[in-house]
Amino acid sequence: MITDLTALLQKLNAIVRADDNWGTPANYIPELARINPEQFAITVITADGTVHSAGDADTRFSVQSITKVFTLAIALGRSGDQLWHRVGREPSGSAFNSIVQLEREQGRPRNPFINAGAIVTTDEVLAGRAPRDALAEIVQFVRTAAGSDDIHINDAVAASETQHGHRNFALAHFLASFDNLKNPPEMTLGTYFHHCALEMTTTQLAHAGRFLMGAPDMPKLISTARVRRLNALMLTCGHYDGSGDFAYRVGIPGKSGVGGGILAIVPGQASIAVWSPGLNRYGNSHKGTEALATLARQMNWSIF
Ligand code: DON
């Protein structure tokens, strides 16, 4: 087993760049579609706080659905288990933006990580406030978790998604038709699009994930029981209809975003952020997934 993590990440970076298949960036958000796919970054922070990085680890990217982990943590903090009346905890087996299950299951999304479920958790965080107040809470939570105030929302990305977010508008209005939205759909969606447009580097994101490691000396933002539950949901639902494949190949909890980032946690041992904007057929980072599979194998990291 290679234990010089920095050397291993540099080797991984070289292997990743040698392969021509970079995948395709998300095309339904124009601001993301124009990003150069030929980029890769990885950061690993171990339990003792050591930071190891390789590649474009200082480049900011749109974290998108990875923010759903943070909004879920906040929603559970505000509402506790009441939240589960509005959203389930089962893998969906459907694409992240699918609408079909929502009608069959009377407007209760399968889990908080598919778009419909994340719109519900955002609605819970919004709780009748002005969107800017809910966003301030979300941004502050992420900054506290990351230990950095230099984390911001990219308004151009949020505007780009607002203009082209017909599916999310459909999902939000569908939720409202089942009385599963407490705020006007446009307000909940405005909050949702803006928190998805948060930008971070892999270094910042790996720092922000440390509270999910459940190790001593980590930021204690939520209870240990809740840390375990968030990790369970990341493992079972964090990669949508690719969650089983990710669990099989990588073997640790992870949450992907359509910007090409993945936050992965080795409980008690490491917080990992990887980024490469080209996506696979599930809408998860192609090279990010490959790199995590190799890293987990080389480090003998698995929850199983
Ligand atoms: O709602 C959307 O479609 C995006 N803001 C987030 C989707 C996403 O990141 C899916 N992840 N792979």
py3Dmol code that shows the C-alpha trace and the ligand (Angstrom):
import py3Dmol

protein = """\
ATOM      1  CA  MET A   1       0.000   0.000   0.000  1.00  0.00           C
ATOM      2  CA  ILE A   2       1.297   3.461  -0.909  1.00  0.00           C
ATOM      3  CA  THR A   3       1.149   5.695   2.169  1.00  0.00           C
ATOM      4  CA  ASP A   4       2.811   8.801   0.731  1.00  0.00           C
ATOM      5  CA  LEU A   5      -0.532  10.360  -0.077  1.00  0.00           C
ATOM      6  CA  THR A   6       0.818  13.426  -1.890  1.00  0.00           C
ATOM      7  CA  ALA A   7       2.924  11.235  -4.194  1.00  0.00           C
ATOM      8  CA  LEU A   8      -0.075   8.981  -4.795  1.00  0.00           C
ATOM      9  CA  LEU A   9      -2.313  11.941  -5.700  1.00  0.00           C
ATOM     10  CA  GLN A  10       0.309  13.305  -8.080  1.00  0.00           C
ATOM     11  CA  LYS A  11       0.514   9.912  -9.756  1.00  0.00           C
ATOM     12  CA  LEU A  12      -3.267   9.779  -9.962  1.00  0.00           C
ATOM     13  CA  ASN A  13      -3.320  13.271 -11.506  1.00  0.00           C
ATOM     14  CA  ALA A  14      -0.841  12.127 -14.186  1.00  0.00           C
ATOM     15  CA  ILE A  15      -2.852   8.969 -14.941  1.00  0.00           C
ATOM     16  CA  VAL A  16      -6.112  10.921 -15.186  1.00  0.00           C
ATOM     17  CA  ARG A  17      -4.616  13.492 -17.582  1.00  0.00           C
ATOM     18  CA  ALA A  18      -3.092  10.818 -19.826  1.00  0.00           C
ATOM     19  CA  ASP A  19      -6.560   9.503 -20.708  1.00  0.00           C
ATOM     20  CA  ASP A  20      -8.376  11.441 -23.480  1.00  0.00           C
ATOM     21  CA  ASN A  21     -11.918  10.656 -22.381  1.00  0.00           C
ATOM     22  CA  TRP A  22     -12.866  13.668 -20.244  1.00  0.00           C
ATOM     23  CA  GLY A  23     -16.665  13.227 -20.399  1.00  0.00           C
ATOM     24  CA  THR A  24     -19.048  16.102 -21.202  1.00  0.00           C
ATOM     25  CA  PRO A  25     -19.854  19.060 -18.912  1.00  0.00           C
ATOM     26  CA  ALA A  26     -23.509  19.623 -17.972  1.00  0.00           C
ATOM     27  CA  ASN A  27     -25.268  21.114 -20.978  1.00  0.00           C
ATOM     28  CA  TYR A  28     -28.580  22.237 -19.457  1.00  0.00           C
ATOM     29  CA  ILE A  29     -26.972  25.104 -17.482  1.00  0.00           C
ATOM     30  CA  PRO A  30     -25.297  27.266 -20.183  1.00  0.00           C
ATOM     31  CA  GLU A  31     -22.799  28.804 -17.724  1.00  0.00           C
ATOM     32  CA  LEU A  32     -21.527  25.287 -16.898  1.00  0.00           C
ATOM     33  CA  ALA A  33     -21.624  24.009 -20.500  1.00  0.00           C
ATOM     34  CA  ARG A  34     -18.840  26.369 -21.567  1.00  0.00           C
ATOM     35  CA  ILE A  35     -16.294  25.176 -18.988  1.00  0.00           C
ATOM     36  CA  ASN A  36     -13.146  23.497 -20.333  1.00  0.00           C
ATOM     37  CA  PRO A  37     -13.628  19.788 -19.490  1.00  0.00           C
ATOM     38  CA  GLU A  38      -9.882  19.100 -19.430  1.00  0.00           C
ATOM     39  CA  GLN A  39      -9.412  19.954 -15.758  1.00  0.00           C
ATOM     40  CA  PHE A  40      -8.866  17.760 -12.730  1.00  0.00           C
ATOM     41  CA  ALA A  41      -8.225  18.379  -9.045  1.00  0.00           C
ATOM     42  CA  ILE A  42      -8.160  16.298  -5.907  1.00  0.00           C
ATOM     43  CA  THR A  43      -7.657  17.142  -2.230  1.00  0.00           C
ATOM     44  CA  VAL A  44      -7.524  14.695   0.680  1.00  0.00           C
ATOM     45  CA  ILE A  45      -7.546  15.843   4.306  1.00  0.00           C
ATOM     46  CA  THR A  46      -6.718  13.104   6.790  1.00  0.00           C
ATOM     47  CA  ALA A  47      -7.905  12.847  10.404  1.00  0.00           C
ATOM     48  CA  ASP A  48      -4.767  14.609  11.691  1.00  0.00           C
ATOM     49  CA  GLY A  49      -5.640  17.626   9.508  1.00  0.00           C
ATOM     50  CA  THR A  50      -2.895  17.144   6.905  1.00  0.00           C
ATOM     51  CA  VAL A  51      -3.913  18.480   3.476  1.00  0.00           C
ATOM     52  CA  HIS A  52      -2.751  16.670   0.315  1.00  0.00           C
ATOM     53  CA  SER A  53      -3.631  18.004  -3.144  1.00  0.00           C
ATOM     54  CA  ALA A  54      -2.850  17.494  -6.811  1.00  0.00           C
ATOM     55  CA  GLY A  55      -4.004  19.124 -10.048  1.00  0.00           C
ATOM     56  CA  ASP A  56      -6.126  22.299 -10.243  1.00  0.00           C
ATOM     57  CA  ALA A  57      -6.851  22.346  -6.503  1.00  0.00           C
ATOM     58  CA  ASP A  58      -7.013  26.168  -6.391  1.00  0.00           C
ATOM     59  CA  THR A  59      -9.578  26.493  -9.188  1.00  0.00           C
ATOM     60  CA  ARG A  60     -13.107  27.307  -8.057  1.00  0.00           C
ATOM     61  CA  PHE A  61     -15.936  25.250  -9.494  1.00  0.00           C
ATOM     62  CA  SER A  62     -19.707  25.167  -9.120  1.00  0.00           C
ATOM     63  CA  VAL A  63     -20.448  22.683  -6.337  1.00  0.00           C
ATOM     64  CA  GLN A  64     -24.135  22.329  -7.344  1.00  0.00           C
ATOM     65  CA  SER A  65     -25.793  19.275  -5.731  1.00  0.00           C
ATOM     66  CA  ILE A  66     -22.999  18.831  -3.190  1.00  0.00           C
ATOM     67  CA  THR A  67     -24.674  21.716  -1.322  1.00  0.00           C
ATOM     68  CA  LYS A  68     -27.626  19.373  -0.753  1.00  0.00           C
ATOM     69  CA  VAL A  69     -25.601  17.725   2.030  1.00  0.00           C
ATOM     70  CA  PHE A  70     -25.231  21.061   3.822  1.00  0.00           C
ATOM     71  CA  THR A  71     -28.866  22.109   3.323  1.00  0.00           C
ATOM     72  CA  LEU A  72     -29.992  18.705   4.612  1.00  0.00           C
ATOM     73  CA  ALA A  73     -27.841  19.157   7.726  1.00  0.00           C
ATOM     74  CA  ILE A  74     -29.423  22.599   8.284  1.00  0.00           C
ATOM     75  CA  ALA A  75     -32.985  21.367   7.586  1.00  0.00           C
ATOM     76  CA  LEU A  76     -32.553  18.498  10.085  1.00  0.00           C
ATOM     77  CA  GLY A  77     -31.185  20.964  12.627  1.00  0.00           C
ATOM     78  CA  ARG A  78     -34.251  23.190  12.188  1.00  0.00           C
ATOM     79  CA  SER A  79     -36.978  20.539  11.937  1.00  0.00           C
ATOM     80  CA  GLY A  80     -35.508  17.273  13.220  1.00  0.00           C
ATOM     81  CA  ASP A  81     -37.238  14.059  12.158  1.00  0.00           C
ATOM     82  CA  GLN A  82     -40.372  16.016  11.126  1.00  0.00           C
ATOM     83  CA  LEU A  83     -38.547  16.544   7.845  1.00  0.00           C
ATOM     84  CA  TRP A  84     -39.024  12.867   6.961  1.00  0.00           C
ATOM     85  CA  HIS A  85     -42.793  13.396   6.644  1.00  0.00           C
ATOM     86  CA  ARG A  86     -42.016  15.496   3.582  1.00  0.00           C
ATOM     87  CA  VAL A  87     -39.157  13.530   1.986  1.00  0.00           C
ATOM     88  CA  GLY A  88     -38.063   9.862   2.041  1.00  0.00           C
ATOM     89  CA  ARG A  89     -34.749   8.117   2.633  1.00  0.00           C
ATOM     90  CA  GLU A  90     -34.682   5.553  -0.177  1.00  0.00           C
ATOM     91  CA  PRO A  91     -32.602   5.493  -3.352  1.00  0.00           C
ATOM     92  CA  SER A  92     -34.723   6.567  -6.314  1.00  0.00           C
ATOM     93  CA  GLY A  93     -33.227   4.490  -9.134  1.00  0.00           C
ATOM     94  CA  SER A  94     -34.155   7.452 -11.348  1.00  0.00           C
ATOM     95  CA  ALA A  95     -32.235  10.390 -12.780  1.00  0.00           C
ATOM     96  CA  PHE A  96     -31.584  13.327 -10.423  1.00  0.00           C
ATOM     97  CA  ASN A  97     -34.129  15.529 -12.211  1.00  0.00           C
ATOM     98  CA  SER A  98     -36.811  12.903 -12.886  1.00  0.00           C
ATOM     99  CA  ILE A  99     -40.469  13.747 -12.203  1.00  0.00           C
ATOM    100  CA  VAL A 100     -42.192  10.357 -12.708  1.00  0.00           C
ATOM    101  CA  GLN A 101     -41.931   9.020  -9.126  1.00  0.00           C
ATOM    102  CA  LEU A 102     -43.318  12.224  -7.697  1.00  0.00           C
ATOM    103  CA  GLU A 103     -46.789  11.620  -9.088  1.00  0.00           C
ATOM    104  CA  ARG A 104     -46.832   7.928  -8.185  1.00  0.00           C
ATOM    105  CA  GLU A 105     -45.709   8.688  -4.639  1.00  0.00           C
ATOM    106  CA  GLN A 106     -48.063  11.605  -3.997  1.00  0.00           C
ATOM    107  CA  GLY A 107     -45.521  14.385  -4.020  1.00  0.00           C
ATOM    108  CA  ARG A 108     -43.119  12.942  -1.409  1.00  0.00           C
ATOM    109  CA  PRO A 109     -39.689  12.767  -3.057  1.00  0.00           C
ATOM    110  CA  ARG A 110     -37.722   9.555  -2.528  1.00  0.00           C
ATOM    111  CA  ASN A 111     -34.710  11.209  -0.878  1.00  0.00           C
ATOM    112  CA  PRO A 112     -33.211  14.646  -0.099  1.00  0.00           C
ATOM    113  CA  PHE A 113     -30.521  14.427  -2.804  1.00  0.00           C
ATOM    114  CA  ILE A 114     -32.613  14.115  -5.970  1.00  0.00           C
ATOM    115  CA  ASN A 115     -33.725  17.564  -7.139  1.00  0.00           C
ATOM    116  CA  ALA A 116     -37.323  17.203  -5.900  1.00  0.00           C
ATOM    117  CA  GLY A 117     -36.070  16.195  -2.436  1.00  0.00           C
ATOM    118  CA  ALA A 118     -33.546  19.011  -2.279  1.00  0.00           C
ATOM    119  CA  ILE A 119     -36.233  21.524  -3.258  1.00  0.00           C
ATOM    120  CA  VAL A 120     -38.196  20.279  -0.210  1.00  0.00           C
ATOM    121  CA  THR A 121     -35.212  20.580   2.172  1.00  0.00           C
ATOM    122  CA  THR A 122     -34.504  24.072   0.778  1.00  0.00           C
ATOM    123  CA  ASP A 123     -38.173  24.938   1.375  1.00  0.00           C
ATOM    124  CA  GLU A 124     -37.771  23.744   4.984  1.00  0.00           C
ATOM    125  CA  VAL A 125     -34.661  25.913   5.449  1.00  0.00           C
ATOM    126  CA  LEU A 126     -36.424  28.908   3.858  1.00  0.00           C
ATOM    127  CA  ALA A 127     -39.307  28.603   6.361  1.00  0.00           C
ATOM    128  CA  GLY A 128     -41.124  31.823   5.464  1.00  0.00           C
ATOM    129  CA  ARG A 129     -37.987  33.971   5.556  1.00  0.00           C
ATOM    130  CA  ALA A 130     -36.635  36.156   2.786  1.00  0.00           C
ATOM    131  CA  PRO A 131     -34.464  34.002   0.459  1.00  0.00           C
ATOM    132  CA  ARG A 132     -31.439  36.159   1.264  1.00  0.00           C
ATOM    133  CA  ASP A 133     -31.753  35.281   4.981  1.00  0.00           C
ATOM    134  CA  ALA A 134     -31.934  31.532   4.264  1.00  0.00           C
ATOM    135  CA  LEU A 135     -29.008  31.865   1.851  1.00  0.00           C
ATOM    136  CA  ALA A 136     -27.009  33.745   4.466  1.00  0.00           C
ATOM    137  CA  GLU A 137     -27.539  30.810   6.867  1.00  0.00           C
ATOM    138  CA  ILE A 138     -26.504  28.247   4.229  1.00  0.00           C
ATOM    139  CA  VAL A 139     -23.411  30.200   3.144  1.00  0.00           C
ATOM    140  CA  GLN A 140     -22.416  30.748   6.795  1.00  0.00           C
ATOM    141  CA  PHE A 141     -22.788  27.022   7.563  1.00  0.00           C
ATOM    142  CA  VAL A 142     -20.534  26.135   4.613  1.00  0.00           C
ATOM    143  CA  ARG A 143     -17.979  28.821   5.533  1.00  0.00           C
ATOM    144  CA  THR A 144     -17.880  27.649   9.148  1.00  0.00           C
ATOM    145  CA  ALA A 145     -17.500  24.030   8.039  1.00  0.00           C
ATOM    146  CA  ALA A 146     -14.705  25.003   5.624  1.00  0.00           C
ATOM    147  CA  GLY A 147     -13.029  27.430   8.028  1.00  0.00           C
ATOM    148  CA  SER A 148     -12.937  30.042   5.260  1.00  0.00           C
ATOM    149  CA  ASP A 149     -14.946  33.191   4.538  1.00  0.00           C
ATOM    150  CA  ASP A 150     -13.749  33.233   0.949  1.00  0.00           C
ATOM    151  CA  ILE A 151     -16.646  31.111  -0.343  1.00  0.00           C
ATOM    152  CA  HIS A 152     -19.250  32.819  -2.524  1.00  0.00           C
ATOM    153  CA  ILE A 153     -22.282  32.276  -4.745  1.00  0.00           C
ATOM    154  CA  ASN A 154     -21.754  32.799  -8.486  1.00  0.00           C
ATOM    155  CA  ASP A 155     -24.808  34.881  -9.439  1.00  0.00           C
ATOM    156  CA  ALA A 156     -24.262  34.316 -13.190  1.00  0.00           C
ATOM    157  CA  VAL A 157     -24.551  30.546 -12.692  1.00  0.00           C
ATOM    158  CA  ALA A 158     -27.700  30.977 -10.574  1.00  0.00           C
ATOM    159  CA  ALA A 159     -29.225  33.280 -13.237  1.00  0.00           C
ATOM    160  CA  SER A 160     -28.277  30.856 -16.003  1.00  0.00           C
ATOM    161  CA  GLU A 161     -30.003  27.990 -14.215  1.00  0.00           C
ATOM    162  CA  THR A 162     -33.060  30.140 -13.406  1.00  0.00           C
ATOM    163  CA  GLN A 163     -33.486  30.922 -17.115  1.00  0.00           C
ATOM    164  CA  HIS A 164     -33.224  27.295 -18.184  1.00  0.00           C
ATOM    165  CA  GLY A 165     -34.555  25.461 -15.112  1.00  0.00           C
ATOM    166  CA  HIS A 166     -37.861  24.310 -16.609  1.00  0.00           C
ATOM    167  CA  ARG A 167     -37.616  20.860 -15.008  1.00  0.00           C
ATOM    168  CA  ASN A 168     -37.007  22.260 -11.552  1.00  0.00           C
ATOM    169  CA  PHE A 169     -39.925  24.666 -11.989  1.00  0.00           C
ATOM    170  CA  ALA A 170     -42.068  21.679 -12.987  1.00  0.00           C
ATOM    171  CA  LEU A 171     -40.877  19.723  -9.930  1.00  0.00           C
ATOM    172  CA  ALA A 172     -41.526  22.639  -7.560  1.00  0.00           C
ATOM    173  CA  HIS A 173     -45.045  23.270  -8.903  1.00  0.00           C
ATOM    174  CA  PHE A 174     -45.752  19.549  -8.739  1.00  0.00           C
ATOM    175  CA  LEU A 175     -44.663  19.524  -5.090  1.00  0.00           C
ATOM    176  CA  ALA A 176     -46.901  22.539  -4.465  1.00  0.00           C
ATOM    177  CA  SER A 177     -49.847  20.723  -6.062  1.00  0.00           C
ATOM    178  CA  PHE A 178     -49.402  18.000  -3.417  1.00  0.00           C
ATOM    179  CA  ASP A 179     -49.160  20.624  -0.645  1.00  0.00           C
ATOM    180  CA  ASN A 180     -45.518  19.738  -0.085  1.00  0.00           C
ATOM    181  CA  LEU A 181     -44.183  23.263  -0.497  1.00  0.00           C
ATOM    182  CA  LYS A 182     -44.629  25.848   2.276  1.00  0.00           C
ATOM    183  CA  ASN A 183     -43.232  28.827   0.364  1.00  0.00           C
ATOM    184  CA  PRO A 184     -44.091  30.135  -3.128  1.00  0.00           C
ATOM    185  CA  PRO A 185     -42.324  27.867  -5.693  1.00  0.00           C
ATOM    186  CA  GLU A 186     -40.374  30.803  -7.182  1.00  0.00           C
ATOM    187  CA  MET A 187     -38.960  31.751  -3.770  1.00  0.00           C
ATOM    188  CA  THR A 188     -37.921  28.211  -2.867  1.00  0.00           C
ATOM    189  CA  LEU A 189     -36.375  27.736  -6.306  1.00  0.00           C
ATOM    190  CA  GLY A 190     -34.563  31.069  -6.148  1.00  0.00           C
ATOM    191  CA  THR A 191     -32.973  29.917  -2.875  1.00  0.00           C
ATOM    192  CA  TYR A 192     -32.220  26.478  -4.320  1.00  0.00           C
ATOM    193  CA  PHE A 193     -30.597  27.790  -7.539  1.00  0.00           C
ATOM    194  CA  HIS A 194     -28.431  30.189  -5.539  1.00  0.00           C
ATOM    195  CA  HIS A 195     -27.127  27.644  -3.019  1.00  0.00           C
ATOM    196  CA  CYS A 196     -26.369  25.245  -5.886  1.00  0.00           C
ATOM    197  CA  ALA A 197     -24.281  28.070  -7.437  1.00  0.00           C
ATOM    198  CA  LEU A 198     -21.835  28.177  -4.503  1.00  0.00           C
ATOM    199  CA  GLU A 199     -18.249  27.867  -5.709  1.00  0.00           C
ATOM    200  CA  MET A 200     -15.335  26.205  -3.964  1.00  0.00           C
ATOM    201  CA  THR A 201     -11.923  24.769  -4.726  1.00  0.00           C
ATOM    202  CA  THR A 202     -11.298  21.115  -3.901  1.00  0.00           C
ATOM    203  CA  THR A 203      -9.188  22.330  -0.967  1.00  0.00           C
ATOM    204  CA  GLN A 204     -12.114  24.331   0.426  1.00  0.00           C
ATOM    205  CA  LEU A 205     -14.607  21.536  -0.224  1.00  0.00           C
ATOM    206  CA  ALA A 206     -12.459  18.882   1.470  1.00  0.00           C
ATOM    207  CA  HIS A 207     -12.202  21.227   4.483  1.00  0.00           C
ATOM    208  CA  ALA A 208     -15.972  21.766   4.408  1.00  0.00           C
ATOM    209  CA  GLY A 209     -16.494  17.977   4.517  1.00  0.00           C
ATOM    210  CA  ARG A 210     -14.411  17.404   7.639  1.00  0.00           C
ATOM    211  CA  PHE A 211     -17.433  17.596   9.968  1.00  0.00           C
ATOM    212  CA  LEU A 212     -18.737  14.471   8.184  1.00  0.00           C
ATOM    213  CA  MET A 213     -15.670  12.398   9.125  1.00  0.00           C
ATOM    214  CA  GLY A 214     -16.930  11.920  12.662  1.00  0.00           C
ATOM    215  CA  ALA A 215     -13.364  12.013  13.991  1.00  0.00           C
ATOM    216  CA  PRO A 216     -12.102  13.782  17.133  1.00  0.00           C
ATOM    217  CA  ASP A 217     -10.897  17.376  16.591  1.00  0.00           C
ATOM    218  CA  MET A 218     -13.215  17.830  13.594  1.00  0.00           C
ATOM    219  CA  PRO A 219     -15.659  20.773  13.468  1.00  0.00           C
ATOM    220  CA  LYS A 220     -18.696  19.605  15.470  1.00  0.00           C
ATOM    221  CA  LEU A 221     -21.544  21.211  13.544  1.00  0.00           C
ATOM    222  CA  ILE A 222     -24.089  18.429  14.039  1.00  0.00           C
ATOM    223  CA  SER A 223     -24.429  15.420  16.368  1.00  0.00           C
ATOM    224  CA  THR A 224     -22.480  12.200  15.809  1.00  0.00           C
ATOM    225  CA  ALA A 225     -25.750  10.334  15.162  1.00  0.00           C
ATOM    226  CA  ARG A 226     -26.621  12.812  12.414  1.00  0.00           C
ATOM    227  CA  VAL A 227     -23.139  12.586  10.884  1.00  0.00           C
ATOM    228  CA  ARG A 228     -23.667   8.828  10.528  1.00  0.00           C
ATOM    229  CA  ARG A 229     -27.095   9.306   8.990  1.00  0.00           C
ATOM    230  CA  LEU A 230     -25.875  11.858   6.456  1.00  0.00           C
ATOM    231  CA  ASN A 231     -23.124   9.443   5.453  1.00  0.00           C
ATOM    232  CA  ALA A 232     -25.680   6.630   5.095  1.00  0.00           C
ATOM    233  CA  LEU A 233     -27.746   8.787   2.755  1.00  0.00           C
ATOM    234  CA  MET A 234     -24.669   9.833   0.788  1.00  0.00           C
ATOM    235  CA  LEU A 235     -23.785   6.179   0.266  1.00  0.00           C
ATOM    236  CA  THR A 236     -27.273   5.062  -0.740  1.00  0.00           C
ATOM    237  CA  CYS A 237     -28.515   8.147  -2.622  1.00  0.00           C
ATOM    238  CA  GLY A 238     -25.550  10.503  -3.219  1.00  0.00           C
ATOM    239  CA  HIS A 239     -25.015   9.506  -6.857  1.00  0.00           C
ATOM    240  CA  TYR A 240     -28.670   9.140  -7.940  1.00  0.00           C
ATOM    241  CA  ASP A 241     -29.229   6.136 -10.222  1.00  0.00           C
ATOM    242  CA  GLY A 242     -25.443   5.635 -10.153  1.00  0.00           C
ATOM    243  CA  SER A 243     -25.357   5.211  -6.342  1.00  0.00           C
ATOM    244  CA  GLY A 244     -25.134   1.420  -6.391  1.00  0.00           C
ATOM    245  CA  ASP A 245     -22.327   1.519  -8.928  1.00  0.00           C
ATOM    246  CA  PHE A 246     -20.427   4.133  -6.888  1.00  0.00           C
ATOM    247  CA  ALA A 247     -20.829   2.065  -3.684  1.00  0.00           C
ATOM    248  CA  TYR A 248     -19.655  -1.047  -5.546  1.00  0.00           C
ATOM    249  CA  ARG A 249     -16.635   0.607  -7.153  1.00  0.00           C
ATOM    250  CA  VAL A 250     -15.572   3.168  -4.532  1.00  0.00           C
ATOM    251  CA  GLY A 251     -17.094   1.780  -1.319  1.00  0.00           C
ATOM    252  CA  ILE A 252     -17.374   5.035   0.678  1.00  0.00           C
ATOM    253  CA  PRO A 253     -20.122   7.670   1.051  1.00  0.00           C
ATOM    254  CA  GLY A 254     -20.031  10.373  -1.620  1.00  0.00           C
ATOM    255  CA  LYS A 255     -22.101  13.254  -2.963  1.00  0.00           C
ATOM    256  CA  SER A 256     -21.734  14.439  -6.523  1.00  0.00           C
ATOM    257  CA  GLY A 257     -22.641  17.682  -8.259  1.00  0.00           C
ATOM    258  CA  VAL A 258     -23.339  18.398 -11.901  1.00  0.00           C
ATOM    259  CA  GLY A 259     -20.441  20.889 -11.852  1.00  0.00           C
ATOM    260  CA  GLY A 260     -18.179  17.816 -11.750  1.00  0.00           C
ATOM    261  CA  GLY A 261     -17.329  17.797  -8.050  1.00  0.00           C
ATOM    262  CA  ILE A 262     -17.604  14.898  -5.612  1.00  0.00           C
ATOM    263  CA  LEU A 263     -17.257  15.076  -1.828  1.00  0.00           C
ATOM    264  CA  ALA A 264     -16.377  11.641  -0.419  1.00  0.00           C
ATOM    265  CA  ILE A 265     -15.881  10.639   3.193  1.00  0.00           C
ATOM    266  CA  VAL A 266     -13.822   7.843   4.711  1.00  0.00           C
ATOM    267  CA  PRO A 267     -15.426   7.786   8.181  1.00  0.00           C
ATOM    268  CA  GLY A 268     -12.864   8.577  10.872  1.00  0.00           C
ATOM    269  CA  GLN A 269     -10.069   8.818   8.312  1.00  0.00           C
ATOM    270  CA  ALA A 270     -10.408  11.308   5.487  1.00  0.00           C
ATOM    271  CA  SER A 271     -12.442  13.979   3.735  1.00  0.00           C
ATOM    272  CA  ILE A 272     -11.873  13.927  -0.031  1.00  0.00           C
ATOM    273  CA  ALA A 273     -12.892  16.441  -2.700  1.00  0.00           C
ATOM    274  CA  VAL A 274     -12.367  15.694  -6.360  1.00  0.00           C
ATOM    275  CA  TRP A 275     -13.327  17.723  -9.417  1.00  0.00           C
ATOM    276  CA  SER A 276     -13.382  17.221 -13.151  1.00  0.00           C
ATOM    277  CA  PRO A 277     -16.237  18.902 -15.081  1.00  0.00           C
ATOM    278  CA  GLY A 278     -16.914  16.144 -17.640  1.00  0.00           C
ATOM    279  CA  LEU A 279     -19.793  13.906 -16.563  1.00  0.00           C
ATOM    280  CA  ASN A 280     -20.732  10.253 -17.009  1.00  0.00           C
ATOM    281  CA  ARG A 281     -24.184   9.043 -18.062  1.00  0.00           C
ATOM    282  CA  TYR A 282     -25.584   9.491 -14.534  1.00  0.00           C
ATOM    283  CA  GLY A 283     -24.536  13.174 -14.403  1.00  0.00           C
ATOM    284  CA  ASN A 284     -21.639  12.444 -12.016  1.00  0.00           C
ATOM    285  CA  SER A 285     -17.993  13.397 -12.684  1.00  0.00           C
ATOM    286  CA  HIS A 286     -16.476  10.798 -15.007  1.00  0.00           C
ATOM    287  CA  LYS A 287     -12.826  11.245 -14.053  1.00  0.00           C
ATOM    288  CA  GLY A 288     -13.704  12.109 -10.447  1.00  0.00           C
ATOM    289  CA  THR A 289     -15.374   8.734 -10.023  1.00  0.00           C
ATOM    290  CA  GLU A 290     -12.477   6.903 -11.701  1.00  0.00           C
ATOM    291  CA  ALA A 291      -9.936   8.695  -9.506  1.00  0.00           C
ATOM    292  CA  LEU A 292     -11.864   7.906  -6.319  1.00  0.00           C
ATOM    293  CA  ALA A 293     -12.115   4.221  -7.277  1.00  0.00           C
ATOM    294  CA  THR A 294      -8.338   4.073  -7.779  1.00  0.00           C
ATOM    295  CA  LEU A 295      -7.571   6.066  -4.614  1.00  0.00           C
ATOM    296  CA  ALA A 296      -9.850   3.923  -2.430  1.00  0.00           C
ATOM    297  CA  ARG A 297      -8.258   0.759  -3.813  1.00  0.00           C
ATOM    298  CA  GLN A 298      -4.702   2.011  -3.329  1.00  0.00           C
ATOM    299  CA  MET A 299      -5.375   3.271   0.209  1.00  0.00           C
ATOM    300  CA  ASN A 300      -7.463   0.248   1.137  1.00  0.00           C
ATOM    301  CA  TRP A 301     -10.293   2.669   2.048  1.00  0.00           C
ATOM    302  CA  SER A 302     -13.789   1.205   2.261  1.00  0.00           C
ATOM    303  CA  ILE A 303     -16.576   1.160   4.810  1.00  0.00           C
ATOM    304  CA  PHE A 304     -17.080  -2.548   4.137  1.00  0.00           C
TER     305      PHE A 304
END
"""
ligand_1 = """\
12
DON
O -31.025 21.416 -9.946
C -30.121 21.123 -10.725
O -30.335 20.507 -11.756
C -28.709 21.554 -10.361
N -28.721 22.823 -9.704
C -28.057 20.537 -9.472
C -28.081 19.134 -10.039
C -26.885 18.338 -9.715
O -25.865 18.835 -9.312
C -26.959 16.877 -10.027
N -25.691 16.248 -9.765
N -25.035 15.483 -10.313
"""
view = py3Dmol.view(width=600, height=400)
view.addModel(protein, "pdb")
view.setStyle({"model": 0}, {"cartoon": {"style": "trace"}})
view.addModel(ligand_1, "xyz")
view.setStyle({"model": 1}, {"stick": {}})
view.zoomTo()
view.show()
